[in-house]
Amino acid sequence: MVTAVGKARFVRGEWLKPGVVVVEAGHDVGDVEFDGAVPRASLLAAVPGGVGP
């Protein structure tokens, strides 16, 4: 899953399927609710970091 919504924490962790790979395309604050995504994601490229600008 690649996110580029532009709204902080828009994608809730419970929406994610177990084992999903999450790639954040945000800048400062992620589109994915980090704490909710950690138990479900097999890999999480979080913001800051992600894929960057």
N, CA, C and O atoms as CSV, one atom per row, in Angstrom:
chain,resi,resn,atom,element,x,y,z
A,1,MET,N,N,0.839,-1.159,0.000
A,1,MET,CA,C,0.000,0.000,0.000
A,1,MET,C,C,0.890,1.230,0.000
A,1,MET,O,O,1.802,1.339,0.820
A,2,VAL,N,N,0.637,2.143,-0.900
A,2,VAL,CA,C,1.356,3.416,-0.945
A,2,VAL,C,C,0.352,4.504,-0.600
A,2,VAL,O,O,-0.718,4.581,-1.205
A,3,THR,N,N,0.691,5.346,0.372
A,3,THR,CA,C,-0.215,6.420,0.757
A,3,THR,C,C,0.346,7.766,0.348
A,3,THR,O,O,1.538,8.035,0.498
A,4,ALA,N,N,-0.541,8.612,-0.173
A,4,ALA,CA,C,-0.191,9.984,-0.541
A,4,ALA,C,C,-1.437,10.848,-0.427
A,4,ALA,O,O,-1.730,11.655,-1.310
A,5,VAL,N,N,-2.166,10.672,0.672
A,5,VAL,CA,C,-3.433,11.368,0.883
A,5,VAL,C,C,-3.221,12.836,1.218
A,5,VAL,O,O,-3.954,13.703,0.741
A,6,GLY,N,N,-2.222,13.109,2.034
A,6,GLY,CA,C,-1.968,14.492,2.443
A,6,GLY,C,C,-2.730,14.899,3.689
A,6,GLY,O,O,-2.774,16.083,4.024
A,7,LYS,N,N,-3.335,13.936,4.386
A,7,LYS,CA,C,-4.042,14.211,5.632
A,7,LYS,C,C,-3.432,13.343,6.729
A,7,LYS,O,O,-3.365,12.120,6.604
A,8,ALA,N,N,-2.995,13.982,7.785
A,8,ALA,CA,C,-2.321,13.275,8.874
A,8,ALA,C,C,-3.205,12.193,9.482
A,8,ALA,O,O,-4.360,12.431,9.837
A,9,ARG,N,N,-2.624,10.986,9.593
A,9,ARG,CA,C,-3.270,9.833,10.231
A,9,ARG,C,C,-4.645,9.509,9.664
A,9,ARG,O,O,-5.519,9.040,10.393
A,10,PHE,N,N,-4.844,9.750,8.385
A,10,PHE,CA,C,-6.135,9.501,7.730
A,10,PHE,C,C,-6.454,8.005,7.650
A,10,PHE,O,O,-7.585,7.594,7.911
A,11,VAL,N,N,-5.469,7.203,7.295
A,11,VAL,CA,C,-5.661,5.756,7.155
A,11,VAL,C,C,-5.509,5.110,8.526
A,11,VAL,O,O,-4.427,5.134,9.113
A,12,ARG,N,N,-6.578,4.543,9.028
A,12,ARG,CA,C,-6.581,3.945,10.358
A,12,ARG,C,C,-5.999,2.533,10.321
A,12,ARG,O,O,-6.157,1.806,9.341
A,13,GLY,N,N,-5.328,2.164,11.402
A,13,GLY,CA,C,-4.682,0.862,11.479
A,13,GLY,C,C,-5.626,-0.300,11.263
A,13,GLY,O,O,-5.250,-1.282,10.623
A,14,GLU,N,N,-6.848,-0.219,11.779
A,14,GLU,CA,C,-7.793,-1.330,11.641
A,14,GLU,C,C,-8.276,-1.535,10.206
A,14,GLU,O,O,-8.881,-2.563,9.901
A,15,TRP,N,N,-8.022,-0.587,9.339
A,15,TRP,CA,C,-8.382,-0.732,7.928
A,15,TRP,C,C,-7.392,-1.625,7.178
A,15,TRP,O,O,-7.704,-2.105,6.089
A,16,LEU,N,N,-6.216,-1.853,7.740
A,16,LEU,CA,C,-5.157,-2.578,7.052
A,16,LEU,C,C,-5.297,-4.088,7.212
A,16,LEU,O,O,-5.660,-4.583,8.279
A,17,LYS,N,N,-5.004,-4.800,6.145
A,17,LYS,CA,C,-4.989,-6.260,6.205
A,17,LYS,C,C,-3.685,-6.716,6.857
A,17,LYS,O,O,-2.644,-6.095,6.646
A,18,PRO,N,N,-3.727,-7.778,7.637
A,18,PRO,CA,C,-2.501,-8.289,8.250
A,18,PRO,C,C,-1.449,-8.640,7.182
A,18,PRO,O,O,-1.760,-9.262,6.167
A,19,GLY,N,N,-0.214,-8.232,7.435
A,19,GLY,CA,C,0.883,-8.522,6.517
A,19,GLY,C,C,1.115,-7.474,5.445
A,19,GLY,O,O,2.020,-7.623,4.624
A,20,VAL,N,N,0.322,-6.426,5.438
A,20,VAL,CA,C,0.445,-5.386,4.415
A,20,VAL,C,C,1.811,-4.701,4.506
A,20,VAL,O,O,2.391,-4.594,5.586
A,21,VAL,N,N,2.310,-4.243,3.370
A,21,VAL,CA,C,3.521,-3.424,3.311
A,21,VAL,C,C,3.052,-1.992,3.089
A,21,VAL,O,O,2.368,-1.706,2.106
A,22,VAL,N,N,3.419,-1.089,4.003
A,22,VAL,CA,C,2.958,0.300,3.949
A,22,VAL,C,C,4.134,1.198,3.588
A,22,VAL,O,O,5.168,1.178,4.256
A,23,VAL,N,N,3.972,1.981,2.535
A,23,VAL,CA,C,4.986,2.943,2.115
A,23,VAL,C,C,4.358,4.327,2.194
A,23,VAL,O,O,3.399,4.621,1.482
A,24,GLU,N,N,4.894,5.163,3.049
A,24,GLU,CA,C,4.403,6.527,3.230
A,24,GLU,C,C,5.069,7.457,2.223
A,24,GLU,O,O,6.289,7.436,2.062
A,25,ALA,N,N,4.268,8.268,1.551
A,25,ALA,CA,C,4.814,9.239,0.614
A,25,ALA,C,C,4.677,10.661,1.152
A,25,ALA,O,O,4.845,11.628,0.408
A,26,GLY,N,N,4.370,10.788,2.444
A,26,GLY,CA,C,4.203,12.097,3.066
A,26,GLY,C,C,5.528,12.758,3.385
A,26,GLY,O,O,6.595,12.208,3.113
A,27,HIS,N,N,5.448,13.946,3.967
A,27,HIS,CA,C,6.655,14.700,4.304
A,27,HIS,C,C,6.908,14.715,5.802
A,27,HIS,O,O,7.883,14.127,6.270
A,28,ASP,N,N,6.042,15.383,6.560
A,28,ASP,CA,C,6.282,15.570,7.990
A,28,ASP,C,C,5.460,14.626,8.874
A,28,ASP,O,O,5.980,14.057,9.834
A,29,VAL,N,N,4.185,14.467,8.547
A,29,VAL,CA,C,3.293,13.609,9.322
A,29,VAL,C,C,2.688,12.593,8.375
A,29,VAL,O,O,2.257,12.938,7.275
A,30,GLY,N,N,2.655,11.340,8.802
A,30,GLY,CA,C,2.185,10.276,7.928
A,30,GLY,C,C,0.680,10.228,7.725
A,30,GLY,O,O,-0.088,10.674,8.577
A,31,ASP,N,N,0.270,9.685,6.594
A,31,ASP,CA,C,-1.135,9.476,6.276
A,31,ASP,C,C,-1.699,8.290,7.053
A,31,ASP,O,O,-2.910,8.196,7.255
A,32,VAL,N,N,-0.831,7.392,7.485
A,32,VAL,CA,C,-1.253,6.181,8.181
A,32,VAL,C,C,-1.070,6.370,9.683
A,32,VAL,O,O,-0.039,6.870,10.135
A,33,GLU,N,N,-2.067,5.970,10.441
A,33,GLU,CA,C,-2.005,5.991,11.896
A,33,GLU,C,C,-0.942,4.971,12.327
A,33,GLU,O,O,-1.197,3.767,12.336
A,34,PHE,N,N,0.242,5.461,12.681
A,34,PHE,CA,C,1.401,4.603,12.920
A,34,PHE,C,C,1.149,3.535,13.977
A,34,PHE,O,O,1.405,2.356,13.732
A,35,ASP,N,N,0.651,3.926,15.149
A,35,ASP,CA,C,0.468,2.973,16.243
A,35,ASP,C,C,-0.511,1.863,15.886
A,35,ASP,O,O,-0.346,0.729,16.334
A,36,GLY,N,N,-1.515,2.168,15.097
A,36,GLY,CA,C,-2.474,1.160,14.666
A,36,GLY,C,C,-1.942,0.268,13.558
A,36,GLY,O,O,-2.385,-0.870,13.408
A,37,ALA,N,N,-0.998,0.776,12.782
A,37,ALA,CA,C,-0.450,0.019,11.657
A,37,ALA,C,C,0.641,-0.962,12.076
A,37,ALA,O,O,0.807,-2.008,11.447
A,38,VAL,N,N,1.381,-0.637,13.125
A,38,VAL,CA,C,2.521,-1.466,13.539
A,38,VAL,C,C,2.143,-2.934,13.755
A,38,VAL,O,O,2.856,-3.807,13.261
A,39,PRO,N,N,1.051,-3.249,14.473
A,39,PRO,CA,C,0.748,-4.666,14.692
A,39,PRO,C,C,0.274,-5.405,13.437
A,39,PRO,O,O,0.289,-6.635,13.410
A,40,ARG,N,N,-0.138,-4.686,12.415
A,40,ARG,CA,C,-0.683,-5.329,11.212
A,40,ARG,C,C,0.296,-5.373,10.041
A,40,ARG,O,O,0.240,-6.287,9.218
A,41,ALA,N,N,1.180,-4.402,9.966
A,41,ALA,CA,C,2.071,-4.297,8.812
A,41,ALA,C,C,3.279,-5.219,8.945
A,41,ALA,O,O,3.860,-5.348,10.022
A,42,SER,N,N,3.650,-5.860,7.831
A,42,SER,CA,C,4.872,-6.654,7.827
A,42,SER,C,C,6.082,-5.761,7.595
A,42,SER,O,O,7.198,-6.107,7.985
A,43,LEU,N,N,5.862,-4.610,6.959
A,43,LEU,CA,C,6.907,-3.619,6.721
A,43,LEU,C,C,6.238,-2.264,6.682
A,43,LEU,O,O,5.186,-2.104,6.062
A,44,LEU,N,N,6.847,-1.277,7.347
A,44,LEU,CA,C,6.262,0.054,7.422
A,44,LEU,C,C,7.345,1.092,7.210
A,44,LEU,O,O,8.201,1.289,8.073
A,45,ALA,N,N,7.313,1.759,6.060
A,45,ALA,CA,C,8.235,2.862,5.780
A,45,ALA,C,C,7.521,4.116,6.224
A,45,ALA,O,O,6.741,4.695,5.468
A,46,ALA,N,N,7.784,4.540,7.447
A,46,ALA,CA,C,7.022,5.615,8.081
A,46,ALA,C,C,7.629,6.991,7.839
A,46,ALA,O,O,8.763,7.119,7.379
A,47,VAL,N,N,6.849,8.011,8.159
A,47,VAL,CA,C,7.268,9.393,8.071
A,47,VAL,C,C,7.641,9.855,9.471
A,47,VAL,O,O,6.944,9.455,10.403
A,48,PRO,N,N,8.672,10.658,9.710
A,48,PRO,CA,C,9.594,11.081,8.670
A,48,PRO,C,C,10.458,9.927,8.187
A,48,PRO,O,O,10.734,8.977,8.919
A,49,GLY,N,N,10.848,10.032,7.011
A,49,GLY,CA,C,11.579,8.957,6.339
A,49,GLY,C,C,10.818,8.584,5.089
A,49,GLY,O,O,10.990,9.218,4.048
A,50,GLY,N,N,9.982,7.569,5.171
A,50,GLY,CA,C,9.142,7.177,4.034
A,50,GLY,C,C,9.910,7.217,2.727
A,50,GLY,O,O,11.067,6.802,2.667
A,51,VAL,N,N,9.273,7.711,1.688
A,51,VAL,CA,C,9.944,7.875,0.409
A,51,VAL,C,C,10.447,9.299,0.246
A,51,VAL,O,O,11.193,9.595,-0.687
A,52,GLY,N,N,10.035,10.196,1.168
A,52,GLY,CA,C,10.516,11.582,1.153
A,52,GLY,C,C,9.882,12.427,0.079
A,52,GLY,O,O,8.992,11.972,-0.639
A,53,PRO,N,N,10.343,13.667,-0.034
A,53,PRO,CA,C,9.764,14.606,-0.995
A,53,PRO,C,C,10.099,14.241,-2.434
A,53,PRO,O,O,9.683,14.938,-3.360
